[in-house]
Amino acid sequence: MKTEAQPPSTSGANQLLNAKQVAERLQVHVATVYRLAESGRLEAMRLGSGEKRRRGFRCWESAVDAYLGESVISAVTTTEETAA
């Protein structure tokens, strides 16, 4: 999990989201958000030094959008569809 306080450069509004807000946006459990951040797949930061409590978790809105963009699965075309 990164600790930098600078938002990823994107255009438009970019706000900090807590773990619950990220989970709602991704439609996953809050624990999944923490696992994604710990694995480095979701760029996030922890504010403060509390290791037992996760209240300081923050993630830039653009980082969530970037994660969603990387998670898109493109449609697979079969040879039957291309021949028709």
C-alpha positions as CSV (number, residue, x, y, z in Angstrom):
1,M,0.0,0.0,0.0
2,K,1.5,3.3,-1.0
3,T,1.8,6.2,1.4
4,E,2.1,9.1,-1.0
5,A,-0.4,11.9,-0.6
6,Q,-0.5,13.1,-4.2
7,P,-3.5,12.1,-6.4
8,P,-2.9,10.3,-9.7
9,S,-3.0,12.9,-12.4
10,T,-6.4,12.9,-14.2
11,S,-8.8,15.5,-15.3
12,G,-12.0,16.3,-13.4
13,A,-12.9,16.0,-9.8
14,N,-10.8,13.7,-7.7
15,Q,-11.7,13.1,-4.1
16,L,-10.4,10.7,-1.4
17,L,-12.7,7.8,-0.6
18,N,-12.7,5.6,2.5
19,A,-12.8,1.8,2.4
20,K,-16.5,1.6,2.7
21,Q,-17.1,4.1,-0.2
22,V,-14.6,2.1,-2.4
23,A,-16.4,-1.2,-1.5
24,E,-19.7,0.3,-2.5
25,R,-18.4,1.6,-5.8
26,L,-16.8,-1.8,-6.6
27,Q,-19.7,-3.7,-5.2
28,V,-17.5,-5.9,-3.0
29,H,-16.9,-6.4,0.7
30,V,-14.7,-4.0,2.6
31,A,-12.2,-6.8,3.3
32,T,-11.8,-7.2,-0.4
33,V,-10.8,-3.5,-0.7
34,Y,-8.2,-4.0,2.0
35,R,-6.8,-7.1,0.2
36,L,-6.6,-5.3,-3.1
37,A,-4.7,-2.4,-1.5
38,E,-2.3,-4.8,0.4
39,S,-1.6,-6.7,-2.8
40,G,-0.9,-3.5,-4.7
41,R,-3.6,-3.9,-7.3
42,L,-5.5,-0.9,-5.9
43,E,-3.5,2.2,-5.2
44,A,-4.3,3.4,-1.6
45,M,-2.8,5.0,1.4
46,R,-3.1,4.7,5.2
47,L,-3.2,7.9,7.2
48,G,-1.8,7.8,10.7
49,S,0.0,5.0,12.4
50,G,-2.8,2.8,13.7
51,E,-2.1,-0.7,12.6
52,K,-5.0,-2.4,14.4
53,R,-7.7,0.0,13.3
54,R,-8.1,0.7,9.6
55,R,-9.9,4.0,9.9
56,G,-7.1,5.9,8.2
57,F,-7.5,4.0,4.9
58,R,-8.0,6.4,1.9
59,C,-8.0,5.9,-1.8
60,W,-8.2,8.4,-4.6
61,E,-11.3,8.2,-6.7
62,S,-9.2,8.2,-9.9
63,A,-7.3,5.1,-8.5
64,V,-10.6,3.3,-8.2
65,D,-11.5,4.3,-11.8
66,A,-8.1,3.1,-13.0
67,Y,-8.5,-0.3,-11.2
68,L,-11.9,-0.7,-12.9
69,G,-10.4,0.2,-16.3
70,E,-7.7,-2.4,-15.9
71,S,-10.3,-5.0,-14.9
72,V,-12.4,-4.7,-18.1
73,I,-12.6,-8.0,-20.0
74,S,-12.9,-7.6,-23.7
75,A,-15.4,-9.7,-25.7
76,V,-14.0,-12.8,-27.3
77,T,-15.1,-13.5,-30.9
78,T,-15.3,-17.0,-32.2
79,T,-14.5,-18.1,-35.7
80,E,-18.2,-18.7,-36.4
81,E,-19.0,-15.1,-35.5
82,T,-16.2,-13.7,-37.7
83,A,-17.2,-16.0,-40.7
84,A,-20.9,-14.8,-40.6
